[in-house]
Amino acid sequence: MATPLQKITKAAVESVAEAATTETLMPNFRIGGKKVYLPNHVITFVRPVRNTPPNLATFVVPLTFNKFDLRDYLWNVYQVRVNSVRSFVNQQPIQRKGPAEKRGRAYRPQAQKMMMAELEKPFVWPERVKGEDLPEEYDWKRWKEQEDHSKAHERAQMARSSGDIPLLTERAAEVSGRERLRNEARELLEGKREWANEAKLDERWNAIVGEASRK
């Protein structure tokens, strides 16, 4: 009768033999011996721009990341083999601290590091879901209005912080009926029409109006 230890040993030997007979995916690089536990970094897979080959994947990584870290991450987490990795750093535009009206000191936010990995197998992103294809309970039009409003507000904040204040004429051009008022004012100046309103003046103003018309 086999002991519990012998049963465990036999099961372990059988599992190793079975794993050896089956074909498993192996990495195309040498596995490092450094152990990393509970990583706190965040990696973002970015949708590629137009005409990007499907075998190139773009990621936003921490500034402390190097090419080997991304290669090991893709293999150990997703079993994705990578042929090569390219990295570059995007500098952020200069901003000002504090509210726009106080004009705080200028500073540059933390840079953003990105990496492009050449995948062994291509990956094609799915098509974006359009507004008419979304579920009925999702109000796409309202979401689009909120998104456009937030983007316009963000652009206005950035313009004010950089000192680019719109002129009064640019803001007044958005007032409805401004073109009609401009045409009426031109006709008054050219004498094509007389100023009149529905208000009834007191008789004592007739002398003043007549004197002004004679001048």
C-alpha positions in Angstrom: 0.0 0.0 0.0 1.4 3.3 -1.1 2.0 6.0 1.5 0.6 9.6 1.1 4.1 10.9 0.3 4.5 8.3 -2.4 1.1 9.3 -3.9 2.1 12.9 -3.9 5.5 12.1 -5.6 3.8 10.0 -8.2 1.3 12.7 -9.0 4.0 15.3 -9.3 6.0 13.1 -11.7 3.0 12.4 -13.9 2.2 16.2 -14.1 5.7 17.0 -15.1 5.8 14.3 -17.7 2.4 15.5 -19.1 3.7 19.1 -19.3 6.8 18.0 -21.1 4.8 16.1 -23.8 2.5 19.0 -24.5 3.7 22.0 -26.6 3.8 25.2 -24.6 4.5 28.8 -25.7 7.9 29.9 -24.7 9.3 33.4 -24.7 11.7 34.5 -27.4 14.2 36.0 -24.9 16.0 35.0 -21.8 13.9 35.1 -18.6 15.4 37.3 -15.9 15.8 36.1 -12.3 14.6 39.2 -10.6 11.4 38.7 -8.6 8.9 41.6 -8.5 5.9 41.4 -6.1 2.8 43.6 -6.0 3.8 46.2 -8.6 2.2 49.6 -8.3 2.8 50.9 -11.8 0.1 51.7 -14.3 0.4 50.8 -18.0 -2.1 52.1 -20.6 -2.7 50.5 -24.0 -3.3 53.4 -26.3 -5.5 53.1 -29.5 -3.1 53.7 -32.4 -3.4 56.6 -34.8 -4.5 56.1 -38.4 -2.3 54.0 -40.8 -0.3 52.4 -37.9 0.7 48.8 -38.7 -1.3 46.2 -36.6 1.9 44.7 -35.2 2.9 48.0 -33.4 1.3 48.5 -30.0 1.6 51.8 -28.2 1.7 52.0 -24.4 1.9 54.8 -21.8 4.3 53.7 -19.1 5.9 55.1 -16.0 9.1 57.2 -16.4 11.1 54.5 -14.5 10.1 51.8 -17.0 12.7 50.6 -19.5 12.3 48.4 -22.6 13.0 45.2 -20.8 10.3 45.9 -18.2 7.6 46.3 -20.9 8.8 43.2 -22.7 8.7 41.1 -19.5 5.3 42.6 -18.5 3.6 41.7 -21.8 5.0 38.2 -21.6 4.3 37.4 -17.9 0.9 38.9 -17.8 -0.6 38.3 -21.3 1.8 35.7 -22.9 2.5 38.1 -25.7 5.9 37.9 -27.4 7.7 41.1 -28.5 10.4 41.4 -31.1 11.5 45.0 -30.3 10.6 48.0 -28.2 11.1 51.7 -28.9 10.6 54.4 -26.3 10.3 58.2 -26.3 9.3 60.9 -23.9 6.7 63.6 -24.5 7.2 66.9 -22.8 4.1 68.5 -21.5 3.2 72.2 -22.4 4.1 74.9 -19.9 1.2 75.8 -17.5 0.7 78.3 -14.7 -0.1 77.5 -11.1 -3.2 78.8 -9.3 -6.2 80.5 -10.8 -5.9 82.2 -14.2 -6.6 85.7 -12.8 -3.8 85.5 -10.4 -1.2 84.5 -13.0 0.9 82.1 -10.9 4.4 81.1 -11.8 5.0 79.0 -14.9 5.9 75.4 -14.5 6.1 72.3 -16.7 4.1 69.2 -15.7 5.6 65.8 -15.5 6.6 64.3 -18.8 4.9 61.3 -20.3 6.8 58.3 -21.4 5.5 56.1 -24.3 6.7 52.9 -25.8 6.0 51.2 -29.1 6.3 47.4 -29.0 6.7 45.3 -32.2 4.4 42.3 -31.6 5.1 38.9 -33.0 1.4 38.5 -33.8 -0.6 41.6 -35.0 -3.5 42.9 -32.9 -6.3 44.8 -34.6 -8.4 47.1 -32.4 -12.2 46.8 -32.7 -14.2 49.5 -34.4 -15.4 52.4 -32.2 -19.1 52.1 -31.2 -21.1 54.9 -32.9 -23.9 56.9 -31.3 -26.7 55.1 -33.1 -25.3 51.7 -32.2 -25.3 52.4 -28.4 -28.0 51.0 -26.2 -31.3 52.9 -25.9 -30.8 53.7 -22.2 -27.6 55.5 -23.1 -28.3 59.1 -24.1 -25.5 59.6 -26.6 -26.5 63.1 -27.7 -26.5 64.4 -24.1 -23.1 62.8 -23.5 -21.8 64.5 -26.7 -23.1 67.9 -25.6 -21.5 67.5 -22.2 -18.2 66.4 -23.7 -18.1 69.3 -26.2 -19.0 71.8 -23.3 -16.2 70.4 -21.1 -13.7 70.6 -24.0 -14.7 74.2 -24.7 -14.4 75.1 -21.0 -10.9 73.5 -20.9 -9.8 75.4 -24.0 -11.0 78.6 -22.5 -9.2 77.9 -19.2 -6.0 77.2 -21.0 -6.4 80.4 -23.1 -6.9 82.5 -20.0 -4.0 81.0 -18.2 -1.7 81.8 -21.2 -3.0 85.4 -21.3 -4.9 84.9 -24.6 -8.1 86.8 -23.7 -10.7 87.1 -26.6 -11.6 90.6 -27.8 -14.9 92.1 -26.9 -15.8 92.1 -30.6 -15.3 88.4 -30.8 -17.5 87.8 -27.8 -20.2 90.2 -29.0 -20.3 88.5 -32.4 -22.0 85.5 -30.7 -25.0 87.6 -29.6 -28.1 86.7 -31.6 -29.6 89.5 -33.7 -26.4 91.5 -33.9 -26.5 91.6 -37.7 -30.0 93.0 -37.6 -29.1 95.7 -35.1 -26.1 96.7 -37.2 -28.2 97.1 -40.3 -30.8 99.3 -38.5 -28.0 101.5 -37.1 -26.6 101.9 -40.6 -30.0 103.0 -41.9 -30.4 105.5 -39.1 -27.0 107.0 -39.8 -27.6 107.2 -43.5 -31.0 108.9 -43.0 -33.0 106.1 -44.6 -35.2 105.7 -41.5 -36.1 107.8 -38.4 -35.8 106.8 -34.9 -39.1 105.8 -33.4 -40.5 103.7 -30.6 -43.8 102.9 -29.1 -43.3 105.0 -26.0 -45.4 108.1 -25.8 -43.5 111.2 -24.7 -44.9 114.0 -22.6 -46.0 117.1 -24.5 -43.3 119.2 -22.8 -40.7 117.2 -24.8 -42.1 118.4 -28.2 -40.2 121.6 -28.1 -36.9 119.9 -27.3 -37.4 117.3 -30.0 -38.3 120.0 -32.6 -35.2 122.1 -31.7 -33.0 119.0 -32.0 -34.4 118.1 -35.4 -33.8 121.7 -36.7 -30.1 121.4 -35.7 
